[in-house]
Amino acid sequence: HGAETQWIPGPFASPGHSGFRQAYTGMAERAEMTLARAVELRYNAARQALDNMRSGVTICTQALAEGEASTREELEEELSAFGDGPPADLAAGSSPRIAWFSNWLDTHQAG
């Protein structure tokens, strides 16, 4: 059995751009996950990083430490695309929460 591969999704910056979305989907598939799951993981990482910044915590996620969307303003802008985000009572990684991101993706179809 080979080493486990972990993919840390970068900013989902252009949900309406077909080329960007296709590339993001391809990377998600290489990590054996759906686009909706990958976007959920990115949302979680960005939300955690922003919460950490707001509370003064300096620990960053690996993706953010690599310089992706590392400023508070960039994170706020990225997260604003999700509106209020998924309902707080949906557990991270749960089918209903991933379905929320799938529905969000449907409303931001590539054109």
Backbone bond lengths (Angstrom), bond angles and torsions (degrees), N, CA, C in turn:
res aa  C-N    CA-C-N  psi(-1)  N-CA   C-N-CA  omega(-1)  CA-C   N-CA-C  phi
1 H - - - 1.449 - - 1.520 107.98 -
2 G 1.316 117.51 131.06 1.460 122.08 -178.08 1.511 112.23 -77.21
3 A 1.309 113.35 173.99 1.464 119.27 177.90 1.529 109.69 -67.61
4 E 1.305 115.08 145.86 1.458 120.51 179.24 1.520 109.63 -73.21
5 T 1.320 115.17 135.76 1.458 120.89 177.46 1.512 108.90 -99.17
6 Q 1.322 116.04 132.48 1.463 120.51 177.12 1.513 107.74 -116.92
7 W 1.332 115.82 128.55 1.450 120.95 176.65 1.511 108.57 -109.91
8 I 1.329 115.39 125.90 1.456 120.63 177.11 1.523 106.45 -106.79
9 P 1.339 116.76 106.23 1.459 119.87 -175.08 1.521 113.27 -61.42
10 G 1.322 115.28 136.74 1.447 121.51 174.71 1.518 110.05 -84.05
11 P 1.318 117.43 -176.49 1.460 121.07 -177.79 1.528 112.58 -55.43
12 F 1.317 116.46 134.89 1.460 122.00 175.51 1.519 106.62 -94.02
13 A 1.327 114.29 74.30 1.457 121.54 -165.76 1.522 115.57 -82.01
14 S 1.332 118.12 -23.23 1.464 119.95 -174.08 1.530 111.43 -133.94
15 P 1.332 117.70 68.04 1.465 119.92 -176.31 1.521 113.74 -61.05
16 G 1.332 117.86 -24.20 1.451 121.09 -179.01 1.522 114.28 -92.63
17 H 1.334 117.98 -1.12 1.465 121.72 -179.57 1.523 108.81 -95.57
18 S 1.335 116.42 117.53 1.465 119.96 -172.86 1.524 113.22 -61.52
19 G 1.332 118.38 -39.53 1.455 120.77 179.86 1.523 112.16 -65.53
20 F 1.329 115.88 -44.56 1.467 120.44 178.42 1.524 109.78 -61.97
21 R 1.310 115.26 -46.82 1.465 120.13 -177.78 1.527 111.20 -63.14
22 Q 1.333 116.98 -39.77 1.462 121.25 178.64 1.534 110.67 -63.61
23 A 1.326 116.86 -43.37 1.462 120.92 178.89 1.534 110.91 -64.33
24 Y 1.331 116.81 -43.28 1.469 121.72 -179.86 1.530 109.61 -63.91
25 T 1.338 115.74 -41.51 1.465 120.50 177.77 1.523 110.59 -62.08
26 G 1.328 116.46 -42.56 1.457 120.75 179.04 1.517 112.67 -60.76
27 M 1.328 116.36 -41.77 1.462 119.62 177.89 1.530 110.70 -67.58
28 A 1.308 117.11 -38.76 1.467 120.34 177.89 1.527 109.94 -62.17
29 E 1.323 116.45 -43.87 1.465 120.06 -179.79 1.522 111.56 -63.56
30 R 1.329 117.38 -36.82 1.472 120.01 176.50 1.529 110.94 -62.64
31 A 1.310 115.77 -29.60 1.472 120.78 177.57 1.532 111.18 -90.15
32 E 1.341 115.55 9.31 1.466 122.33 177.65 1.524 112.69 59.89
33 M 1.344 115.00 46.33 1.459 119.65 175.74 1.520 109.00 -141.95
34 T 1.303 114.82 162.25 1.459 120.92 177.35 1.523 110.03 -79.66
35 L 1.322 114.98 163.54 1.462 119.37 175.64 1.527 110.26 -60.31
36 A 1.334 116.64 -42.24 1.469 119.91 -179.62 1.529 111.18 -59.72
37 R 1.320 118.13 -41.87 1.469 121.68 179.12 1.529 110.18 -66.10
38 A 1.338 116.77 -40.97 1.467 120.23 179.24 1.526 110.80 -63.51
39 V 1.325 116.71 -42.42 1.465 119.73 179.39 1.525 109.80 -66.67
40 E 1.334 116.91 -36.64 1.468 119.42 176.23 1.531 110.29 -61.68
41 L 1.326 117.15 -45.26 1.473 120.46 179.10 1.523 110.86 -60.54
42 R 1.336 116.29 -41.37 1.467 119.39 179.25 1.523 110.87 -65.24
43 Y 1.330 115.61 -43.25 1.465 120.11 177.56 1.529 109.85 -57.42
44 N 1.338 116.21 -46.30 1.466 120.61 -179.88 1.528 111.40 -59.42
45 A 1.338 116.49 -45.58 1.466 120.63 -178.40 1.524 110.98 -65.56
46 A 1.326 116.75 -43.39 1.467 120.29 -179.72 1.528 111.15 -66.93
47 R 1.321 116.40 -42.18 1.469 121.45 179.40 1.532 109.76 -62.03
48 Q 1.343 116.62 -44.78 1.473 120.72 -179.90 1.520 110.69 -64.15
49 A 1.330 116.97 -43.01 1.464 119.97 179.75 1.525 110.88 -63.42
50 L 1.334 117.05 -42.61 1.463 120.08 179.15 1.523 110.67 -65.86
51 D 1.324 117.36 -43.03 1.462 120.53 177.37 1.527 110.64 -59.86
52 N 1.340 116.11 -40.83 1.466 120.31 178.21 1.522 110.90 -63.12
53 M 1.331 116.88 -42.77 1.467 120.24 179.17 1.520 111.06 -62.78
54 R 1.322 116.27 -42.47 1.459 120.44 -178.81 1.520 111.95 -66.10
55 S 1.341 117.05 -30.33 1.454 119.97 -178.64 1.530 112.24 -95.34
56 G 1.328 116.38 0.54 1.458 120.18 177.48 1.511 114.73 85.90
57 V 1.325 117.77 6.20 1.460 120.92 177.71 1.523 108.16 -75.00
58 T 1.314 117.46 134.45 1.458 120.35 -175.96 1.525 113.29 -98.65
59 I 1.305 118.66 -3.82 1.460 121.22 179.34 1.527 108.37 -73.45
60 C 1.330 116.27 129.68 1.458 121.01 179.22 1.521 109.64 -114.27
61 T 1.325 116.16 158.23 1.459 119.20 172.89 1.512 107.92 -71.05
62 Q 1.307 117.12 162.34 1.460 120.97 -179.01 1.524 111.28 -58.48
63 A 1.331 117.69 -44.79 1.466 120.57 -178.82 1.522 110.81 -61.22
64 L 1.299 116.50 -40.69 1.458 119.53 -178.43 1.519 110.62 -74.45
65 A 1.325 117.07 -30.88 1.460 120.63 177.31 1.523 110.74 -66.38
66 E 1.333 117.07 -23.60 1.462 121.38 178.24 1.525 111.43 -80.85
67 G 1.333 117.07 4.34 1.452 120.66 173.97 1.511 115.54 94.31
68 E 1.322 118.52 10.24 1.454 120.90 179.86 1.524 109.60 -88.92
69 A 1.330 116.01 121.90 1.472 122.06 178.69 1.525 111.41 46.91
70 S 1.323 115.40 51.70 1.457 119.19 -171.13 1.520 114.83 -86.49
71 T 1.332 117.82 -11.00 1.451 116.84 -179.95 1.525 110.51 -93.86
72 R 1.291 114.51 156.11 1.463 120.51 178.94 1.528 111.13 -58.20
73 E 1.328 116.41 -42.56 1.464 120.76 -179.07 1.526 111.07 -62.98
74 E 1.336 117.07 -42.75 1.467 120.31 179.59 1.525 111.19 -64.27
75 L 1.324 116.46 -41.27 1.463 119.81 178.67 1.525 111.10 -65.16
76 E 1.327 116.15 -43.27 1.471 119.77 179.10 1.518 110.69 -61.34
77 E 1.330 116.54 -41.92 1.466 120.41 179.15 1.530 110.60 -64.66
78 E 1.327 116.56 -45.44 1.469 120.45 179.30 1.522 111.32 -60.14
79 L 1.318 116.44 -46.67 1.466 120.54 -177.54 1.522 112.65 -71.17
80 S 1.337 117.48 -25.57 1.459 119.73 -178.95 1.532 111.55 -62.36
81 A 1.322 117.78 -25.76 1.466 121.38 178.72 1.527 111.56 -62.76
82 F 1.327 116.67 -22.68 1.465 121.22 -178.07 1.525 112.68 -90.78
83 G 1.325 117.39 4.78 1.461 120.69 -179.15 1.514 110.05 61.12
84 D 1.331 116.52 -127.87 1.469 120.99 178.39 1.522 112.15 -79.84
85 G 1.319 116.89 -5.26 1.462 120.79 -178.95 1.519 111.38 76.13
86 P 1.319 116.43 -176.39 1.465 119.73 -179.81 1.529 110.96 -69.42
87 P 1.330 117.36 154.26 1.464 119.92 177.04 1.532 110.84 -55.92
88 A 1.313 116.28 140.03 1.472 121.97 -176.12 1.523 112.99 -62.43
89 D 1.343 117.06 -23.45 1.465 118.93 -177.31 1.531 112.90 -82.54
90 L 1.338 118.45 -0.71 1.461 120.91 176.82 1.521 108.92 -90.40
91 A 1.320 116.09 121.10 1.464 121.21 -177.60 1.519 111.17 -68.95
92 A 1.330 116.25 140.90 1.460 121.49 177.37 1.529 109.61 -55.87
93 G 1.332 115.64 132.50 1.455 121.03 178.75 1.515 115.15 82.29
94 S 1.338 117.24 -5.03 1.464 120.04 -179.08 1.527 110.64 -75.09
95 S 1.316 116.55 154.43 1.464 120.94 178.69 1.523 112.54 -56.09
96 P 1.358 119.20 -45.11 1.465 118.32 178.97 1.533 113.25 -62.22
97 R 1.319 116.90 -35.15 1.468 119.48 -179.45 1.526 110.53 -72.35
98 I 1.323 116.97 -40.87 1.462 120.10 176.54 1.529 109.58 -64.26
99 A 1.334 116.92 -36.65 1.470 120.66 176.18 1.524 110.49 -62.21
100 W 1.330 117.78 -36.75 1.468 120.66 177.30 1.535 109.38 -59.81
101 F 1.336 116.86 -45.35 1.463 120.14 179.54 1.528 111.09 -67.93
102 S 1.316 117.91 -35.19 1.464 121.43 175.63 1.522 110.55 -61.39
103 N 1.324 116.48 -44.72 1.467 120.71 177.19 1.526 110.88 -63.95
104 W 1.345 117.21 -39.88 1.456 120.51 177.59 1.522 109.81 -61.00
105 L 1.333 116.29 -42.88 1.474 120.51 178.87 1.524 110.60 -61.79
106 D 1.325 116.66 -39.45 1.472 120.53 179.04 1.527 112.01 -59.97
107 T 1.332 116.44 -32.68 1.467 119.94 -179.42 1.535 111.45 -83.76
108 H 1.314 117.15 -6.43 1.468 122.31 178.87 1.525 109.25 -123.16
109 Q 1.326 115.56 48.79 1.464 121.25 -178.55 1.525 111.92 -61.29
110 A 1.322 114.45 144.15 1.468 119.91 175.56 1.514 108.98 -68.58
111 G 1.312 115.53 141.50 1.449 119.79 -178.93 1.493 113.43 -126.91
